[in-house]
Amino acid sequence: MGRAPGPNEDPFYCLLWDDRQVSHLSVETDLLLDEPSTEKTDLRRVRIVITVELRPYDVTYFNLGFAGS
């Protein structure tokens, strides 16, 4: 916890402060049918779509809208 991004981690995204709050994780892969890049700098690039479903740990009157299903 509390680690800063390294010099080569730009952009750096953080969803949660503590990874122990994640209760479920799944990965789905697919093919991106796009023209291949000829530049060496593009060989490490990916396109990623992240979908997050939020649910409160402690349900209160103020977060009741997120507690559905």
mmCIF file of the N, C-alpha and C atoms, coordinates in Angstrom:
data_MODEL
# 
_entry.id   MODEL 
# 
loop_
_atom_site.group_PDB 
_atom_site.id 
_atom_site.type_symbol 
_atom_site.label_atom_id 
_atom_site.label_alt_id 
_atom_site.label_comp_id 
_atom_site.label_asym_id 
_atom_site.label_entity_id 
_atom_site.label_seq_id 
_atom_site.pdbx_PDB_ins_code 
_atom_site.Cartn_x 
_atom_site.Cartn_y 
_atom_site.Cartn_z 
_atom_site.occupancy 
_atom_site.B_iso_or_equiv 
_atom_site.pdbx_formal_charge 
_atom_site.auth_seq_id 
_atom_site.auth_comp_id 
_atom_site.auth_asym_id 
_atom_site.auth_atom_id 
_atom_site.pdbx_PDB_model_num 
ATOM 1   N N  . MET A 1 1  ? 0.830   -1.188  0.000   1.00 0.00 ? 1  MET A N  1 
ATOM 2   C CA . MET A 1 1  ? 0.000   0.000   0.000   1.00 0.00 ? 1  MET A CA 1 
ATOM 3   C C  . MET A 1 1  ? 0.871   1.248   0.000   1.00 0.00 ? 1  MET A C  1 
ATOM 4   N N  . GLY A 1 2  ? 0.375   2.282   -0.631  1.00 0.00 ? 2  GLY A N  1 
ATOM 5   C CA . GLY A 1 2  ? 1.063   3.547   -0.604  1.00 0.00 ? 2  GLY A CA 1 
ATOM 6   C C  . GLY A 1 2  ? 2.265   3.641   -1.517  1.00 0.00 ? 2  GLY A C  1 
ATOM 7   N N  . ARG A 1 3  ? 2.409   2.724   -2.468  1.00 0.00 ? 3  ARG A N  1 
ATOM 8   C CA . ARG A 1 3  ? 3.537   2.791   -3.392  1.00 0.00 ? 3  ARG A CA 1 
ATOM 9   C C  . ARG A 1 3  ? 3.268   3.825   -4.465  1.00 0.00 ? 3  ARG A C  1 
ATOM 10  N N  . ALA A 1 4  ? 4.308   4.512   -4.867  1.00 0.00 ? 4  ALA A N  1 
ATOM 11  C CA . ALA A 1 4  ? 4.213   5.493   -5.941  1.00 0.00 ? 4  ALA A CA 1 
ATOM 12  C C  . ALA A 1 4  ? 4.546   4.811   -7.269  1.00 0.00 ? 4  ALA A C  1 
ATOM 13  N N  . PRO A 1 5  ? 4.009   5.318   -8.382  1.00 0.00 ? 5  PRO A N  1 
ATOM 14  C CA . PRO A 1 5  ? 4.331   4.722   -9.676  1.00 0.00 ? 5  PRO A CA 1 
ATOM 15  C C  . PRO A 1 5  ? 5.804   4.896   -10.012 1.00 0.00 ? 5  PRO A C  1 
ATOM 16  N N  . GLY A 1 6  ? 6.346   3.911   -10.712 1.00 0.00 ? 6  GLY A N  1 
ATOM 17  C CA . GLY A 1 6  ? 7.739   3.978   -11.144 1.00 0.00 ? 6  GLY A CA 1 
ATOM 18  C C  . GLY A 1 6  ? 7.902   4.931   -12.317 1.00 0.00 ? 6  GLY A C  1 
ATOM 19  N N  . PRO A 1 7  ? 9.136   5.203   -12.725 1.00 0.00 ? 7  PRO A N  1 
ATOM 20  C CA . PRO A 1 7  ? 9.369   6.155   -13.810 1.00 0.00 ? 7  PRO A CA 1 
ATOM 21  C C  . PRO A 1 7  ? 8.813   5.692   -15.158 1.00 0.00 ? 7  PRO A C  1 
ATOM 22  N N  . ASN A 1 8  ? 8.651   4.389   -15.362 1.00 0.00 ? 8  ASN A N  1 
ATOM 23  C CA . ASN A 1 8  ? 8.121   3.897   -16.636 1.00 0.00 ? 8  ASN A CA 1 
ATOM 24  C C  . ASN A 1 8  ? 6.635   3.547   -16.553 1.00 0.00 ? 8  ASN A C  1 
ATOM 25  N N  . GLU A 1 9  ? 5.963   3.891   -15.477 1.00 0.00 ? 9  GLU A N  1 
ATOM 26  C CA . GLU A 1 9  ? 4.534   3.604   -15.313 1.00 0.00 ? 9  GLU A CA 1 
ATOM 27  C C  . GLU A 1 9  ? 3.722   4.875   -15.545 1.00 0.00 ? 9  GLU A C  1 
ATOM 28  N N  . ASP A 1 10 ? 3.653   5.270   -16.803 1.00 0.00 ? 10 ASP A N  1 
ATOM 29  C CA . ASP A 1 10 ? 2.923   6.476   -17.161 1.00 0.00 ? 10 ASP A CA 1 
ATOM 30  C C  . ASP A 1 10 ? 2.105   6.180   -18.399 1.00 0.00 ? 10 ASP A C  1 
ATOM 31  N N  . PRO A 1 11 ? 0.805   6.156   -18.356 1.00 0.00 ? 11 PRO A N  1 
ATOM 32  C CA . PRO A 1 11 ? -0.046  6.566   -17.239 1.00 0.00 ? 11 PRO A CA 1 
ATOM 33  C C  . PRO A 1 11 ? -0.146  5.472   -16.178 1.00 0.00 ? 11 PRO A C  1 
ATOM 34  N N  . PHE A 1 12 ? -0.516  5.874   -14.985 1.00 0.00 ? 12 PHE A N  1 
ATOM 35  C CA . PHE A 1 12 ? -0.664  4.977   -13.840 1.00 0.00 ? 12 PHE A CA 1 
ATOM 36  C C  . PHE A 1 12 ? -2.069  5.137   -13.302 1.00 0.00 ? 12 PHE A C  1 
ATOM 37  N N  . TYR A 1 13 ? -2.824  4.056   -13.222 1.00 0.00 ? 13 TYR A N  1 
ATOM 38  C CA . TYR A 1 13 ? -4.200  4.100   -12.746 1.00 0.00 ? 13 TYR A CA 1 
ATOM 39  C C  . TYR A 1 13 ? -4.336  3.247   -11.495 1.00 0.00 ? 13 TYR A C  1 
ATOM 40  N N  . CYS A 1 14 ? -5.108  3.716   -10.545 1.00 0.00 ? 14 CYS A N  1 
ATOM 41  C CA . CYS A 1 14 ? -5.351  2.987   -9.302  1.00 0.00 ? 14 CYS A CA 1 
ATOM 42  C C  . CYS A 1 14 ? -6.843  3.015   -9.022  1.00 0.00 ? 14 CYS A C  1 
ATOM 43  N N  . LEU A 1 15 ? -7.450  1.849   -8.891  1.00 0.00 ? 15 LEU A N  1 
ATOM 44  C CA . LEU A 1 15 ? -8.883  1.770   -8.635  1.00 0.00 ? 15 LEU A CA 1 
ATOM 45  C C  . LEU A 1 15 ? -9.187  1.800   -7.140  1.00 0.00 ? 15 LEU A C  1 
ATOM 46  N N  . LEU A 1 16 ? -8.442  1.047   -6.361  1.00 0.00 ? 16 LEU A N  1 
ATOM 47  C CA . LEU A 1 16 ? -8.671  0.956   -4.925  1.00 0.00 ? 16 LEU A CA 1 
ATOM 48  C C  . LEU A 1 16 ? -7.378  1.184   -4.163  1.00 0.00 ? 16 LEU A C  1 
ATOM 49  N N  . TRP A 1 17 ? -7.499  1.709   -2.974  1.00 0.00 ? 17 TRP A N  1 
ATOM 50  C CA . TRP A 1 17 ? -6.330  1.909   -2.112  1.00 0.00 ? 17 TRP A CA 1 
ATOM 51  C C  . TRP A 1 17 ? -5.786  0.567   -1.633  1.00 0.00 ? 17 TRP A C  1 
ATOM 52  N N  . ASP A 1 18 ? -6.675  -0.371  -1.378  1.00 0.00 ? 18 ASP A N  1 
ATOM 53  C CA . ASP A 1 18 ? -6.289  -1.665  -0.822  1.00 0.00 ? 18 ASP A CA 1 
ATOM 54  C C  . ASP A 1 18 ? -6.851  -2.775  -1.713  1.00 0.00 ? 18 ASP A C  1 
ATOM 55  N N  . ASP A 1 19 ? -5.987  -3.592  -2.298  1.00 0.00 ? 19 ASP A N  1 
ATOM 56  C CA . ASP A 1 19 ? -6.427  -4.674  -3.185  1.00 0.00 ? 19 ASP A CA 1 
ATOM 57  C C  . ASP A 1 19 ? -7.253  -5.730  -2.463  1.00 0.00 ? 19 ASP A C  1 
ATOM 58  N N  . ARG A 1 20 ? -7.190  -5.786  -1.159  1.00 0.00 ? 20 ARG A N  1 
ATOM 59  C CA . ARG A 1 20 ? -7.983  -6.768  -0.407  1.00 0.00 ? 20 ARG A CA 1 
ATOM 60  C C  . ARG A 1 20 ? -9.469  -6.454  -0.474  1.00 0.00 ? 20 ARG A C  1 
ATOM 61  N N  . GLN A 1 21 ? -9.844  -5.284  -0.955  1.00 0.00 ? 21 GLN A N  1 
ATOM 62  C CA . GLN A 1 21 ? -11.252 -4.924  -1.096  1.00 0.00 ? 21 GLN A CA 1 
ATOM 63  C C  . GLN A 1 21 ? -11.877 -5.547  -2.345  1.00 0.00 ? 21 GLN A C  1 
ATOM 64  N N  . VAL A 1 22 ? -11.080 -6.098  -3.235  1.00 0.00 ? 22 VAL A N  1 
ATOM 65  C CA . VAL A 1 22 ? -11.590 -6.740  -4.439  1.00 0.00 ? 22 VAL A CA 1 
ATOM 66  C C  . VAL A 1 22 ? -12.144 -8.106  -4.055  1.00 0.00 ? 22 VAL A C  1 
ATOM 67  N N  . SER A 1 23 ? -13.425 -8.337  -4.341  1.00 0.00 ? 23 SER A N  1 
ATOM 68  C CA . SER A 1 23 ? -14.048 -9.607  -3.963  1.00 0.00 ? 23 SER A CA 1 
ATOM 69  C C  . SER A 1 23 ? -14.147 -10.579 -5.131  1.00 0.00 ? 23 SER A C  1 
ATOM 70  N N  . HIS A 1 24 ? -14.027 -10.084 -6.354  1.00 0.00 ? 24 HIS A N  1 
ATOM 71  C CA . HIS A 1 24 ? -14.136 -10.965 -7.519  1.00 0.00 ? 24 HIS A CA 1 
ATOM 72  C C  . HIS A 1 24 ? -13.393 -10.310 -8.681  1.00 0.00 ? 24 HIS A C  1 
ATOM 73  N N  . LEU A 1 25 ? -12.741 -11.129 -9.473  1.00 0.00 ? 25 LEU A N  1 
ATOM 74  C CA . LEU A 1 25 ? -12.012 -10.645 -10.636 1.00 0.00 ? 25 LEU A CA 1 
ATOM 75  C C  . LEU A 1 25 ? -12.164 -11.662 -11.746 1.00 0.00 ? 25 LEU A C  1 
ATOM 76  N N  . SER A 1 26 ? -12.482 -11.197 -12.936 1.00 0.00 ? 26 SER A N  1 
ATOM 77  C CA . SER A 1 26 ? -12.536 -12.091 -14.087 1.00 0.00 ? 26 SER A CA 1 
ATOM 78  C C  . SER A 1 26 ? -11.910 -11.383 -15.277 1.00 0.00 ? 26 SER A C  1 
ATOM 79  N N  . VAL A 1 27 ? -11.370 -12.183 -16.192 1.00 0.00 ? 27 VAL A N  1 
ATOM 80  C CA . VAL A 1 27 ? -10.690 -11.655 -17.367 1.00 0.00 ? 27 VAL A CA 1 
ATOM 81  C C  . VAL A 1 27 ? -11.308 -12.281 -18.603 1.00 0.00 ? 27 VAL A C  1 
ATOM 82  N N  . GLU A 1 28 ? -11.603 -11.456 -19.578 1.00 0.00 ? 28 GLU A N  1 
ATOM 83  C CA . GLU A 1 28 ? -12.129 -11.933 -20.853 1.00 0.00 ? 28 GLU A CA 1 
ATOM 84  C C  . GLU A 1 28 ? -11.230 -11.380 -21.945 1.00 0.00 ? 28 GLU A C  1 
ATOM 85  N N  . THR A 1 29 ? -10.779 -12.240 -22.842 1.00 0.00 ? 29 THR A N  1 
ATOM 86  C CA . THR A 1 29 ? -9.899  -11.794 -23.919 1.00 0.00 ? 29 THR A CA 1 
ATOM 87  C C  . THR A 1 29 ? -10.623 -11.887 -25.257 1.00 0.00 ? 29 THR A C  1 
ATOM 88  N N  . ASP A 1 30 ? -10.143 -11.112 -26.190 1.00 0.00 ? 30 ASP A N  1 
ATOM 89  C CA . ASP A 1 30 ? -10.718 -11.097 -27.526 1.00 0.00 ? 30 ASP A CA 1 
ATOM 90  C C  . ASP A 1 30 ? -9.636  -10.632 -28.487 1.00 0.00 ? 30 ASP A C  1 
ATOM 91  N N  . LEU A 1 31 ? -9.912  -10.689 -29.761 1.00 0.00 ? 31 LEU A N  1 
ATOM 92  C CA . LEU A 1 31 ? -8.974  -10.220 -30.772 1.00 0.00 ? 31 LEU A CA 1 
ATOM 93  C C  . LEU A 1 31 ? -9.371  -8.832  -31.232 1.00 0.00 ? 31 LEU A C  1 
ATOM 94  N N  . LEU A 1 32 ? -8.392  -7.960  -31.381 1.00 0.00 ? 32 LEU A N  1 
ATOM 95  C CA . LEU A 1 32 ? -8.631  -6.640  -31.941 1.00 0.00 ? 32 LEU A CA 1 
ATOM 96  C C  . LEU A 1 32 ? -8.218  -6.701  -33.402 1.00 0.00 ? 32 LEU A C  1 
ATOM 97  N N  . LEU A 1 33 ? -9.192  -6.615  -34.275 1.00 0.00 ? 33 LEU A N  1 
ATOM 98  C CA . LEU A 1 33 ? -8.918  -6.720  -35.701 1.00 0.00 ? 33 LEU A CA 1 
ATOM 99  C C  . LEU A 1 33 ? -8.600  -5.334  -36.229 1.00 0.00 ? 33 LEU A C  1 
ATOM 100 N N  . ASP A 1 34 ? -7.351  -4.955  -36.095 1.00 0.00 ? 34 ASP A N  1 
ATOM 101 C CA . ASP A 1 34 ? -6.871  -3.648  -36.503 1.00 0.00 ? 34 ASP A CA 1 
ATOM 102 C C  . ASP A 1 34 ? -5.589  -3.844  -37.290 1.00 0.00 ? 34 ASP A C  1 
ATOM 103 N N  . GLU A 1 35 ? -5.198  -2.849  -38.050 1.00 0.00 ? 35 GLU A N  1 
ATOM 104 C CA . GLU A 1 35 ? -3.960  -2.955  -38.806 1.00 0.00 ? 35 GLU A CA 1 
ATOM 105 C C  . GLU A 1 35 ? -2.778  -3.077  -37.862 1.00 0.00 ? 35 GLU A C  1 
ATOM 106 N N  . PRO A 1 36 ? -1.841  -3.988  -38.136 1.00 0.00 ? 36 PRO A N  1 
ATOM 107 C CA . PRO A 1 36 ? -0.656  -4.092  -37.276 1.00 0.00 ? 36 PRO A CA 1 
ATOM 108 C C  . PRO A 1 36 ? 0.232   -2.862  -37.438 1.00 0.00 ? 36 PRO A C  1 
ATOM 109 N N  . SER A 1 37 ? 0.838   -2.464  -36.351 1.00 0.00 ? 37 SER A N  1 
ATOM 110 C CA . SER A 1 37 ? 1.736   -1.318  -36.365 1.00 0.00 ? 37 SER A CA 1 
ATOM 111 C C  . SER A 1 37 ? 3.124   -1.762  -36.792 1.00 0.00 ? 37 SER A C  1 
ATOM 112 N N  . THR A 1 38 ? 3.829   -0.900  -37.488 1.00 0.00 ? 38 THR A N  1 
ATOM 113 C CA . THR A 1 38 ? 5.184   -1.212  -37.918 1.00 0.00 ? 38 THR A CA 1 
ATOM 114 C C  . THR A 1 38 ? 6.226   -0.550  -37.024 1.00 0.00 ? 38 THR A C  1 
ATOM 115 N N  . GLU A 1 39 ? 5.790   0.317   -36.116 1.00 0.00 ? 39 GLU A N  1 
ATOM 116 C CA . GLU A 1 39 ? 6.725   0.994   -35.227 1.00 0.00 ? 39 GLU A CA 1 
ATOM 117 C C  . GLU A 1 39 ? 7.049   0.108   -34.027 1.00 0.00 ? 39 GLU A C  1 
ATOM 118 N N  . LYS A 1 40 ? 8.325   0.076   -33.627 1.00 0.00 ? 40 LYS A N  1 
ATOM 119 C CA . LYS A 1 40 ? 8.728   -0.747  -32.490 1.00 0.00 ? 40 LYS A CA 1 
ATOM 120 C C  . LYS A 1 40 ? 8.120   -0.262  -31.186 1.00 0.00 ? 40 LYS A C  1 
ATOM 121 N N  . THR A 1 41 ? 7.848   1.013   -31.071 1.00 0.00 ? 41 THR A N  1 
ATOM 122 C CA . THR A 1 41 ? 7.290   1.546   -29.823 1.00 0.00 ? 41 THR A CA 1 
ATOM 123 C C  . THR A 1 41 ? 5.863   1.073   -29.600 1.00 0.00 ? 41 THR A C  1 
ATOM 124 N N  . ASP A 1 42 ? 5.164   0.677   -30.643 1.00 0.00 ? 42 ASP A N  1 
ATOM 125 C CA . ASP A 1 42 ? 3.776   0.245   -30.514 1.00 0.00 ? 42 ASP A CA 1 
ATOM 126 C C  . ASP A 1 42 ? 3.645   -1.241  -30.199 1.00 0.00 ? 42 ASP A C  1 
ATOM 127 N N  . LEU A 1 43 ? 4.730   -2.000  -30.157 1.00 0.00 ? 43 LEU A N  1 
ATOM 128 C CA . LEU A 1 43 ? 4.642   -3.442  -29.934 1.00 0.00 ? 43 LEU A CA 1 
ATOM 129 C C  . LEU A 1 43 ? 4.176   -3.786  -28.524 1.00 0.00 ? 43 LEU A C  1 
ATOM 130 N N  . ARG A 1 44 ? 4.355   -2.885  -27.561 1.00 0.00 ? 44 ARG A N  1 
ATOM 131 C CA . ARG A 1 44 ? 3.952   -3.168  -26.181 1.00 0.00 ? 44 ARG A CA 1 
ATOM 132 C C  . ARG A 1 44 ? 2.608   -2.531  -25.831 1.00 0.00 ? 44 ARG A C  1 
ATOM 133 N N  . ARG A 1 45 ? 1.984   -1.890  -26.752 1.00 0.00 ? 45 ARG A N  1 
ATOM 134 C CA . ARG A 1 45 ? 0.721   -1.209  -26.461 1.00 0.00 ? 45 ARG A CA 1 
ATOM 135 C C  . ARG A 1 45 ? -0.449  -2.180  -26.537 1.00 0.00 ? 45 ARG A C  1 
ATOM 136 N N  . VAL A 1 46 ? -1.425  -1.971  -25.684 1.00 0.00 ? 46 VAL A N  1 
ATOM 137 C CA . VAL A 1 46 ? -2.642  -2.777  -25.684 1.00 0.00 ? 46 VAL A CA 1 
ATOM 138 C C  . VAL A 1 46 ? -3.843  -1.850  -25.559 1.00 0.00 ? 46 VAL A C  1 
ATOM 139 N N  . ARG A 1 47 ? -4.972  -2.356  -25.900 1.00 0.00 ? 47 ARG A N  1 
ATOM 140 C CA . ARG A 1 47 ? -6.227  -1.646  -25.659 1.00 0.00 ? 47 ARG A CA 1 
ATOM 141 C C  . ARG A 1 47 ? -6.966  -2.446  -24.612 1.00 0.00 ? 47 ARG A C  1 
ATOM 142 N N  . ILE A 1 48 ? -7.351  -1.799  -23.528 1.00 0.00 ? 48 ILE A N  1 
ATOM 143 C CA . ILE A 1 48 ? -7.987  -2.502  -22.417 1.00 0.00 ? 48 ILE A CA 1 
ATOM 144 C C  . ILE A 1 48 ? -9.278  -1.769  -22.036 1.00 0.00 ? 48 ILE A C  1 
ATOM 145 N N  . VAL A 1 49 ? -10.297 -2.547  -21.776 1.00 0.00 ? 49 VAL A N  1 
ATOM 146 C CA . VAL A 1 49 ? -11.574 -2.011  -21.308 1.00 0.00 ? 49 VAL A CA 1 
ATOM 147 C C  . VAL A 1 49 ? -11.823 -2.606  -19.934 1.00 0.00 ? 49 VAL A C  1 
ATOM 148 N N  . ILE A 1 50 ? -12.003 -1.759  -18.941 1.00 0.00 ? 50 ILE A N  1 
ATOM 149 C CA . ILE A 1 50 ? -12.213 -2.209  -17.566 1.00 0.00 ? 50 ILE A CA 1 
ATOM 150 C C  . ILE A 1 50 ? -13.640 -1.849  -17.155 1.00 0.00 ? 50 ILE A C  1 
ATOM 151 N N  . THR A 1 51 ? -14.367 -2.849  -16.694 1.00 0.00 ? 51 THR A N  1 
ATOM 152 C CA . THR A 1 51 ? -15.719 -2.640  -16.186 1.00 0.00 ? 51 THR A CA 1 
ATOM 153 C C  . THR A 1 51 ? -15.697 -2.915  -14.692 1.00 0.00 ? 51 THR A C  1 
ATOM 154 N N  . VAL A 1 52 ? -16.211 -1.983  -13.922 1.00 0.00 ? 52 VAL A N  1 
ATOM 155 C CA . VAL A 1 52 ? -16.184 -2.097  -12.466 1.00 0.00 ? 52 VAL A CA 1 
ATOM 156 C C  . VAL A 1 52 ? -17.614 -2.053  -11.942 1.00 0.00 ? 52 VAL A C  1 
ATOM 157 N N  . GLU A 1 53 ? -17.932 -2.970  -11.055 1.00 0.00 ? 53 GLU A N  1 
ATOM 158 C CA . GLU A 1 53 ? -19.227 -2.967  -10.371 1.00 0.00 ? 53 GLU A CA 1 
ATOM 159 C C  . GLU A 1 53 ? -18.958 -2.673  -8.905  1.00 0.00 ? 53 GLU A C  1 
ATOM 160 N N  . LEU A 1 54 ? -19.521 -1.588  -8.419  1.00 0.00 ? 54 LEU A N  1 
ATOM 161 C CA . LEU A 1 54 ? -19.291 -1.170  -7.038  1.00 0.00 ? 54 LEU A CA 1 
ATOM 162 C C  . LEU A 1 54 ? -20.424 -1.619  -6.140  1.00 0.00 ? 54 LEU A C  1 
ATOM 163 N N  . ARG A 1 55 ? -20.045 -2.155  -4.997  1.00 0.00 ? 55 ARG A N  1 
ATOM 164 C CA . ARG A 1 55 ? -21.016 -2.505  -3.960  1.00 0.00 ? 55 ARG A CA 1 
ATOM 165 C C  . ARG A 1 55 ? -20.435 -2.084  -2.622  1.00 0.00 ? 55 ARG A C  1 
ATOM 166 N N  . PRO A 1 56 ? -21.230 -1.454  -1.790  1.00 0.00 ? 56 PRO A N  1 
ATOM 167 C CA . PRO A 1 56 ? -20.696 -1.014  -0.492  1.00 0.00 ? 56 PRO A CA 1 
ATOM 168 C C  . PRO A 1 56 ? -20.466 -2.193  0.451   1.00 0.00 ? 56 PRO A C  1 
ATOM 169 N N  . TYR A 1 57 ? -19.445 -2.077  1.257   1.00 0.00 ? 57 TYR A N  1 
ATOM 170 C CA . TYR A 1 57 ? -19.143 -3.084  2.265   1.00 0.00 ? 57 TYR A CA 1 
ATOM 171 C C  . TYR A 1 57 ? -20.136 -2.988  3.412   1.00 0.00 ? 57 TYR A C  1 
ATOM 172 N N  . ASP A 1 58 ? -20.390 -1.773  3.867   1.00 0.00 ? 58 ASP A N  1 
ATOM 173 C CA . ASP A 1 58 ? -21.397 -1.511  4.900   1.00 0.00 ? 58 ASP A CA 1 
ATOM 174 C C  . ASP A 1 58 ? -22.531 -0.711  4.271   1.00 0.00 ? 58 ASP A C  1 
ATOM 175 N N  . VAL A 1 59 ? -23.711 -1.304  4.207   1.00 0.00 ? 59 VAL A N  1 
ATOM 176 C CA . VAL A 1 59 ? -24.856 -0.633  3.602   1.00 0.00 ? 59 VAL A CA 1 
ATOM 177 C C  . VAL A 1 59 ? -25.453 0.346   4.604   1.00 0.00 ? 59 VAL A C  1 
ATOM 178 N N  . THR A 1 60 ? -25.584 1.594   4.167   1.00 0.00 ? 60 THR A N  1 
ATOM 179 C CA . THR A 1 60 ? -26.216 2.635   4.968   1.00 0.00 ? 60 THR A CA 1 
ATOM 180 C C  . THR A 1 60 ? -27.285 3.316   4.129   1.00 0.00 ? 60 THR A C  1 
ATOM 181 N N  . TYR A 1 61 ? -28.003 4.222   4.703   1.00 0.00 ? 61 TYR A N  1 
ATOM 182 C CA . TYR A 1 61 ? -29.016 4.982   3.990   1.00 0.00 ? 61 TYR A CA 1 
ATOM 183 C C  . TYR A 1 61 ? -28.389 5.759   2.822   1.00 0.00 ? 61 TYR A C  1 
ATOM 184 N N  . PHE A 1 62 ? -27.172 6.237   3.004   1.00 0.00 ? 62 PHE A N  1 
ATOM 185 C CA . PHE A 1 62 ? -26.532 7.095   2.008   1.00 0.00 ? 62 PHE A CA 1 
ATOM 186 C C  . PHE A 1 62 ? -25.966 6.320   0.817   1.00 0.00 ? 62 PHE A C  1 
ATOM 187 N N  . ASN A 1 63 ? -25.674 5.033   0.957   1.00 0.00 ? 63 ASN A N  1 
ATOM 188 C CA . ASN A 1 63 ? -25.153 4.267   -0.179  1.00 0.00 ? 63 ASN A CA 1 
ATOM 189 C C  . ASN A 1 63 ? -26.122 3.164   -0.613  1.00 0.00 ? 63 ASN A C  1 
ATOM 190 N N  . LEU A 1 64 ? -27.360 3.267   -0.217  1.00 0.00 ? 64 LEU A N  1 
ATOM 191 C CA . LEU A 1 64 ? -28.370 2.241   -0.507  1.00 0.00 ? 64 LEU A CA 1 
ATOM 192 C C  . LEU A 1 64 ? -28.541 2.049   -2.018  1.00 0.00 ? 64 LEU A C  1 
ATOM 193 N N  . GLY A 1 65 ? -28.375 3.091   -2.823  1.00 0.00 ? 65 GLY A N  1 
ATOM 194 C CA . GLY A 1 65 ? -28.510 2.976   -4.270  1.00 0.00 ? 65 GLY A CA 1 
ATOM 195 C C  . GLY A 1 65 ? -27.473 2.074   -4.898  1.00 0.00 ? 65 GLY A C  1 
ATOM 196 N N  . PHE A 1 66 ? -26.318 1.913   -4.265  1.00 0.00 ? 66 PHE A N  1 
ATOM 197 C CA . PHE A 1 66 ? -25.260 1.053   -4.789  1.00 0.00 ? 66 PHE A CA 1 
ATOM 198 C C  . PHE A 1 66 ? -25.397 -0.388  -4.306  1.00 0.00 ? 66 PHE A C  1 
ATOM 199 N N  . ALA A 1 67 ? -26.277 -0.649  -3.372  1.00 0.00 ? 67 ALA A N  1 
ATOM 200 C CA . ALA A 1 67 ? -26.367 -1.966  -2.745  1.00 0.00 ? 67 ALA A CA 1 
ATOM 201 C C  . ALA A 1 67 ? -27.286 -2.918  -3.487  1.00 0.00 ? 67 ALA A C  1 
ATOM 202 N N  . GLY A 1 68 ? -27.859 -2.496  -4.610  1.00 0.00 ? 68 GLY A N  1 
ATOM 203 C CA . GLY A 1 68 ? -28.815 -3.313  -5.340  1.00 0.00 ? 68 GLY A CA 1 
ATOM 204 C C  . GLY A 1 68 ? -28.266 -4.638  -5.816  1.00 0.00 ? 68 GLY A C  1 
ATOM 205 N N  . SER A 1 69 ? -29.147 -5.542  -6.072  1.00 0.00 ? 69 SER A N  1 
ATOM 206 C CA . SER A 1 69 ? -28.903 -6.918  -6.529  1.00 0.00 ? 69 SER A CA 1 
ATOM 207 C C  . SER A 1 69 ? -27.981 -7.560  -5.598  1.00 0.00 ? 69 SER A C  1 
# 
